[in-house]
Amino acid sequence: MSKNKIVTNKTCGKLYIAGEYSILTAGQSAIIKNVNIFMESRISFSDTDEYTIFSDMFNYKLTLERDTFDNENILHNFDKNYSLICEAISVMSEYLKLKNLKIKPFKLEITGKMERDGKKFGIGSSGSVVILTVKSILSLYNLIFSKEMIFKLSSYVLLKRGDNGSMGDIACISYENLIFYRSFDREKIRALIEKETLEDVLKTDWNYEISELYFNEKESNQKGKNSLSCEFLVGWTKEPAISSDLINIVKNSICENKNFLENVEKVVKKLREVIKNGDKVEIKKCIGENGKLLENLDKNIYSKKLKELASATQDLDICAKSSGAGGGDCGIAFSFDEKDTKIVVEKWRKLGIELLYSEKL
């Protein structure tokens, strides 16, 4: 390991295409799309006996002693802003010990806020920063890693912190692709974390599924041709959602709506197949059905701007819906006509909705 080596990495964002909210129930499924707006990192071994951590989310760097990550008690006194990154470093220190590697302090710099003017895009910045920290440390030590290992290590970090998410964002950002994800029993794995070693937890079958649904030109020669042909659009409402509060409100609505989980699961599984087949009519139907299920589940999911984002596609060869928690942030659309793409983007602009990201599939 060269002491002066600087290693760079990047991680993308994500948005839900279908299955948000239902995915919080173990065994339910979702389809999630990578959004190639990136966070980037630079990491190198330190010249001193201290760790130096910097994120451009904050206007200062954090300096920690060499033995900081050897003491669980110190973890509870971490700087609040940097606690997520520090938790990831702590877990990775444990992982490095499993590999019988000598742990050395390093300098880690993370850039890319996934926000503008203090307003988050809502594309998974928390998940991205955890994955970026994990990847950075693995790369620094020249360790070979798989997408699955990134997913499990990053999920472990969040579960250890008591995160209540589905880990769907972690799955999508780890695989950097359009994926089908079936969620696992997080309470069961969290209980294992409390009583088993990191090594044993990683070796355990968590009982989830992650399947990639789209391949680039190089990959498609090896894994099969894509039938999907459209443009993926992300509209940003510039209205940040209060995700945690909204999720708690909607969870209650799901308890009262006995058919919601079953109906969404049918749509997600159907969408998985029609995306593979490139069936435009059925893709539009599935996106519309999932959007209606969310809208009928709880009035808080579709803000005024998100309703306008979706309705702007009426009479166009486009389907659209809210994405993720809703209540603000972003909506997604699939356009099957270039002229209609231009029309909807202009409609969004007049409504104060910004085209944040687009990608031809």
Secondary structure, DSSP 4 states (H G I P E B T S, - for coil): --TT--EEEEEEEEEEEE-TTGGGSTT-EEEEEEEEEEEEEEEEE-SSSEEEEEETTSSSEEEEETTGGG-HHHHTTS-STTHHHHHHHHHHHHHHHHTTPPP--EEEEEE--SEETTEE--S-HHHHHHHHHHHHHHHHTT----HHHHHHHHHHHHHHTT--S-SHHHHHHHHTS-EEEE---HHHHHHHHHHS-HHHHHHS----EEEE----HHHHHHH-------EEEEEE-S----HHHHHHHHHHHHHH-TTHHHHHHHHHHHHHHHHHHT-HHHHHHHHHHHHHHHHHH-TTTS-HHHHHHHHTTTTSSEEEEE-TT-SSSEEEEEES-HHHHHHHHHHHHHTT-EEEEEEE-
